Amino acid sequence: MKQRLLVMNGSRIVQNEREGQWYTDKVDKAGALRPGIYNLYLASLADKAATHRGVILHADKERVYQQVGKNYVMHDRSDFDKTPEIGSARSISYDAQGKASMSAETIQLSRGRSR
């Protein structure tokens, strides 16, 4: 089943595809998420040996979805003691037991073009 996230007009809309049509399953406030279409079905499973830095997009009963660069990563929700806040920038790494640990990610802002 394909799942996507639409963020527009201050709303966060979770949609699932059934029989070639997109159906809305959940609507809530977007919070700090940027407007756009996030194709969660393109997410790859998180590599527990790496550190993943990016914005938390969505969390459901089984998974936590994070945007890392232009790609999407899904983490098992059971690996977290506390579910990360939607829209927050987090750095997620795993310990030897496979439990996820989070730290706040600092966002670097720049002016104009980079050289």
C-alpha positions, 0 to 999 in steps of 0.5 A: 500500500502506498502512503503519502503526506500532503502539507498545505494551508497549515494542514498535514494530510495522510493519504493511502492509495487504494485501487489507483485512487488516493484516499485521505485517512487523517488530517491534522495541523502541519505545525513546523512542516514545510508545505509539499508532497512527501511520498512516504512509500519511497522510504527505505529502512533505517541503517542502524549503523548510520546516523540519520539527520533530518526532519520528522515527517510522520509517525504511525503505529509501526513506523517513524518517517524522517526526511534525510536530504531529499530521501526518506527513512523509516524507523521502527517505532518500537526502537524509540522510548519516546516518539519524536515530535512531528516537524522537529529536526532530529539526529537519530542514531542507534546503540548496540542494543538497537535502541534509537537515541535522538538529539536536536539537530541544528539547522544552518541558515545561509544567505544567498547562494553558496559558492 
